Amino acid sequence: MKPRRALAVAWKETREILRDRLFLAMAFVVPTMILVVLSYGLSFDVENIPFAVVDQDRSALSRDYLHRFIDSRYFDFKGEARNVRELEKLLDKSAIRFAIIIPPDFQQRLLAGRNIAAQSLIDGVFPYRTQVAKGYIAAINANFNAALINRYLVEHFGMRPDQARAAIQPVQLATRYLYNQAIRSRWSLSSGLIMLVLMVSPPFLTALGVVRERENGSIYNIYASTVTRGEFLLGKLLPYVVISAINVLIVWALAIWLFGAPFKGDPLFFFSASMVYVICTAGIGLLVSLIVRTQAAAALLTMVIAFIPAMLYSGLLVPIESMSAETQIEAHLFPALYDLRIVWGSFLKGLGWATLWGDVAALALYAALIWTVGYLSFHKRPKQ
């Protein structure tokens, strides 16, 4: 292999990219749009859940109970319904996601020392939001119960409020959140989407670049030249690696400055690991270019084999540990899983080579395998 020939192919490819303004714009606009649109569009924060109530008791205690929900930032009070049938209509139209029904003798039974059941209706269309909302409701209800018992102990047994609280809750749980102390899903998503951007953009550009040569007929100039297949592939790869390196810096800056994601790791390690990932994903684009013959087909196939698995099997939307055993094995066959560990480890945990070297090695092995297959499958001369 002669480096001068590879550089000549790279320079030719660079000039074609600069000449095609639409392709050049797509090379930088698409990765940015993926990060920005999905970071704003996706959210795992369950807050401002719309709800309504039917208060059949209208007592001081029922108002106190309901205001614990109304004053919570997790719920958005939409008003009081006249009856249960009206609540059901609001739930049917998705105008509300949660409803509370207070029975007529709510205060009377509580003051008499008897238990009472307040009913909650939760929209179960979104199971994740439903489970989180159920947790919020149970916590607020437990807090109200604790307040009632506290007041009873103070009034009937002469305890001090702090003694009553200690008697009610002899074991108190002190919770400390690590890595994402503010519990903001946007921090995790905006940084995690860097993995998705680099899973889509490099193979997309590489596949289109190689297929474009075949589609417009310029590939025959390569067939007729003395350039070897290794020099051709290296020359085609270099411009897109440079473009992807710039995109790494752009999406890294957007995640930090636009979405406020904290970066606690080593920038040099993160950039180096990202470039290994870029080479790996660019190899996927090479394999795509060997299968299809048109740029439209290349774009479609790249989205199918790159975007969808990266979304579903990387751990970005669903933790790997929550998947079935078979799905976990399948997830480990995709490079997105390893890069997501590197991204989140660098951004949120401040990890580096000492901890994440195994994931970098997995990406390097994946890249070597893909490019070996691509090199052996690519034929400079068309088959007769």
N, C-alpha and C positions, 0 to 999 in steps of 0.2 A: 504494500500500500504506500502510495506517495502522497504526503500531506498537501503538496501543492495542487494536486488534482482535486482532492477533497475540498480544499479551500476555494478552488475555482467553481465547483458545483455549488458550494455554499454562497459564493458571491452572486452567481446566476440566480439562485433561489431568492436571495435577498432583494435583488433588483426586481424580480417578478412580484414579490410581496409589496414593495414600495410603489410599483406601477399600478397594482390593483388596490385602489383606495378602499373599496368596500371590504375586501379581505383584510386589509390592514386595520380598518376600523373594527371589524369583528374580532380581530386578534386581541384587542385591548378592551373593547366595549362589552363584549359578551361576558368575560370573567367578572368584570365590575358589576354588571347588571345582575348576574346570578347571586353575587354576595349581597348586594344592596336589597334587591327585591325579596329574596328569601329571608334575610335577616329581619326585615320589617314585617314580612308576611307570616312568618312562623313564630309562635310563642307558646311556651309551656307554662307560663304564669297563669294560674287560675285565680283571677280577681274580678271584682265588679260583676258578680253573678246576679243577673236580674231576678228579683223575687217579689212576690205579693203575699198578703196575709188575709185571713178571715178571723177576726177576733170576736168570738161569740160571747166572751165574758165581759170585756171592756172594763176591767178592774185595774187597780194600781199595779198588782203583780203581773198581770198579763201584759200591760204596757212596758213594765220593766223588762220582762222576758223578751219581748219583741224588739225593744230598742238595743238590746245586745247584738242583734243581727243588723238592725238598721244602721247602727253606728260603726259597724265593722267595715274595713276597707275591702273585705273579700266579697261583700254583697252590695247590690245596687237596688235600693227599695223603689218599687214601681207603684206603690199605693196599696190601698185596702180594697179587697173585693167584697161584694155584697153577700155572696154565698159560695158554696163549694162548686156549684155548676159553673159559675163565672170563672173560678180559678182553673177549672179543667179546660175551658175554652182558651184561656190565656196560654196554658201549657200546650194545647194542641197547635196553636198558631206560633209557638216558640217565642211569644212575647216575653215570657218569663221561663226560667230554667228550674225554679225552686219555689215551693209554696209552704206556708205554715198555717195550720188550722188549730185555733185555741178553743177548747170545749167551753160550754157555758159556766160550769162550776169550777173553773180553774183555781181562782183565789180561795174560794170557800173550802175546797178539799185540802189545799196546801196548808191553810191556817189551822185546819182541824187535824193536821198531822197524817193525812192520808195521801197516798200517791195519786197521780193523775197522768194521763197520756195525752200529750200534744202530738198531732200528726204532721209529718213532713212529707211532701211529695216532691220527688227529684226527677228531672228529665234524664232518662238513661240512654239517650241517643249517642252521646259521647262518653264511653265507659271511663276513660281516664279522668275527665272533668267530673264525672259523677262520683267516682271514688274519692277524689280530692275534696269535693263539696261535702260529701258525707263526713269526712274527717273534720272539716271546719264546723259543721253543724253539731257533731258529737262533742267537740271541744267547747263550744259556746254553751251547749246544754249542760255539760259537766261543770262549767264555771258558775252557771246560775244555781245549780244544785248545791255546790260548795258554799255559795253565798247564803243560801237559805239555811243550811246546817250551821254555818258560822253564826248567823244571827240568832238561831234557836239556842245554841250553846251559851252565847253571851247573855241572852235575856232570861233563860231558865236556870242556868247553872252558875251565873256570875263570873264566867271566865273572861279574861281579857281577850280582845280580838286576835292578838298574836298567838295566845295559848289555844284558842279555838282553831285557828288555821293550822297549827302544829298537830292538833289532835285529828283533824280531818285528813291531813296529808302528812303522815309521819315520814314518808319517803318522798323527797322532792328531786325531780330530774333536772339537772342543769345541762342544757344543750348548747353545744358550740359548733358552729358551721365552719368547715375548713375549705380552703381554696377559692370558693365563691361565696364569701361571707354575706353578700347582699342577696343571695339566692335569686339572681337575675338570669333568666334563661337567655336573654340577648347576649350576655357575655359568652356563654357556652356556644350558642348558635353561630354568632358572627365569627368566632374563632374556628369553630368546627367546620363551618362552610368553606374555609380555605381548602380543606381536604377535598370537598366536592368540586370546587373551582378547578383545582389542579388535576382532578380526575377526568374532567370534561374537556377543558381547553387544549392541553397538549395533544391528546389523541385526535381531537377534532381537527386541529391545524395540520398535524402530520398526515392524517388520512387524506384530507382534502389536497394537501400539497403534492402527494404522490399520485393520487388519482387524477388530479388536474393535468399532470404531465401526460397521462395515458389518454385522457379525454380530448385534449386539444392536439394530440399528435406529436408534441415535442419530445415525447419519450423515445421516439425513433432516432433523434439526434444522439441520445445517450447510447442506444443500441449500436449505433454506427461508430461511436468513439472508442478510445482505448481505456476509458474510465472503467475500473473494476466495480463489481457490485458493492464491495465494502466501501470504496471511495464515494460511490454514489449515495449509499445510505447514510454515511457519516456527513457528507455535504448537505443532504436534505435535512438531517436532524439538527445541525448546528444552529441555523437561523431560528428554528422554533424553540430550541432550548434557551436561546438568548431572549426571545419574546416571553417565554414562560418565566425566566428569571426576573424580568421586569415586572411581570404580573404578580409574582410572589411578593415583591416589595410593595406593589400597589395594594393588594388585598390585605397584606400585613398592616400597612398604614391605615387603611380604612377600618379594619377591625379595632384598632387602638384609638384612633382619633375621632372617627365618626360614631362608633358604637360603644366606645369607652371600655372595651375589654382590656383587662390588665395583662401586661406581658412581663412575666417574672423570670423567664429563662435566659439562655445565652443566645443572642441574635445570630452569632456565627454558626452555632450548632443547628439552630432552626433553619437557617438558609441552606446549609450544607445538606441536611436531611431532606429538605424540600426539593433540592435539585436531584437527589437520588430518586425521589418519588416522581419527579417530572420525567426523568429518563425512563423510568418504569412505565408510566402511563403513555409516553410517546411511543413506546414499543407496541402498546395495544393499538395505537393508530396505524402503525406499520402493518400489523396483522390484518386490520380491517381493510387497508388498501390492497392487500393481496386477494381479498375475497370479492370485492365489488368492482364495478367498472365505471360508475358515475359518481359525481360529487354529491348528488342528492341521496343516493343510496348510502354513501360513506357517512354523511351527516346523520341519517336515520339510524344506521347500525351502530354508530358510535354512541348515540344517546341511549340505545337499548342496552348495550353491553357495558357501558361505563356509568352513566348517570343513575339508572335504576338500581343496580347492585350497590352502588356507593350510598344511595339513600337508605336502602333497606337493610344492608348487612354490615354496615360499618360501625353501628352502635350510636349513630348520630340521633336517631329518632327513638330507637328502642335499645335499652342496655343489652349487651350480648348475653349477660347472665340470665336475662328473662326469656331468652329464646330456648327452643327445644334443643336437645343434644344434637340432633341431625342438623339443625339450622346453624348451631354454633360451629360445627365442622365446616359447613359450607361457607360461613362468614370468614373463617380463617384462610380460605382459598383466594380471597380478594385482597389486593394491596391496600384498599381504603381503610380497612380495620387498623393496620399498623401505622398508617400515617395519622389517623385520628388520635391515636395514643400519643404520637409525637407532638401533634398540635396542641392538644389539651395539656399534656405534660409540660410543654414549654410555656404556654400562656398562663395557665391557672395554677400550676404546681411548681414551676421553676425548676423542672428536671432537665438533665443534660445527658451527656454521653454515658456517664456511670450507670444510669438507670435505663436509658432508652436505646442502648446500643443494639440490643436484640431485635428491636423493631426496625432499626436502620439496616441491620444485617439481613432481615427478612425481605425488605424492599430491594436491597442490592441483589439478593439471590433471585428474586422475582424478575428484576430487570435483566439480569444475565440470561435467565431462561427464556424470557420473551424475545430478546434480541438475537439469541442463538437460533431460535425457531424461525424468526423473521428473516435472518440472514440466509439460513439454509433453504427457506421456502422461496426467497426472491430470486428470480432468474433474469439476468441482464438481457439475454436473448429470448425473444418470444418463442413459445413452443409451436412447432409446426403441426 
